[in-house]
Amino acid sequence: MTIPEDFKTRLKIAKSKLKNQVLSDGEKRGSFMGNAFKLGTELVAAVAVGTIIGFILDSWFDTKPWLIIIFFFLGAAAGILNVIRTAKQMQKEE
């Protein structure tokens, strides 16, 4: 094999390795953003559901604003527990 052919072969190998590495870095970044949105959505959804349940129960029992406040904090606690549980699961996977 001549020197230019050897150089071309090594250059092709290096380019393919670099391309594979760049794709894997992009996938990691996308996966990280997906996980971040998932955690944020879980927290917000739990708080929203708790608040809505409190609002509905307050209108039924005419106890405004006590049940809204109670269920808001219950929803926040449930959301935080979900985030912690999901983060531990993600950490195990890596």
NORKA-V684794 format. One record per backbone hydrogen bond with DSSP energy under -1.0 kcal/mol. NH is the residue of the N-H (numbers start at 1). CO is the residue of the C=O. Records with the same first field share a line. If there is no record, write none. Layout:
# NORKA-V684794
NH: CO, CO
This chain:
# NORKA-V684794
6: 2
7: 3
8: 4
9: 5
10: 6
11: 7
12: 8
13: 9
14: 10
15: 11
16: 12
17: 13
18: 14
19: 15
20: 16
21: 17
22: 18
23: 19
24: 20
25: 21
26: 22
27: 23
28: 24
29: 25
30: 26
31: 27
32: 28
33: 29
34: 30
35: 31
36: 32
37: 33
38: 34
39: 35
40: 36
41: 37
42: 38
43: 39
44: 40
45: 41
46: 42
47: 43
48: 44
49: 45
50: 46
51: 47
52: 48
53: 49
54: 50
55: 51
56: 52
57: 53
58: 54
59: 55
60: 56
61: 57
62: 58
66: 63
69: 65
70: 66
71: 67
72: 68
73: 69
74: 70
75: 71
76: 72
77: 73
78: 74
79: 75
80: 76
81: 77
82: 78
83: 79
84: 80
85: 81
86: 82
87: 83
88: 84
89: 85
90: 86
91: 87
92: 88
93: 89
94: 90
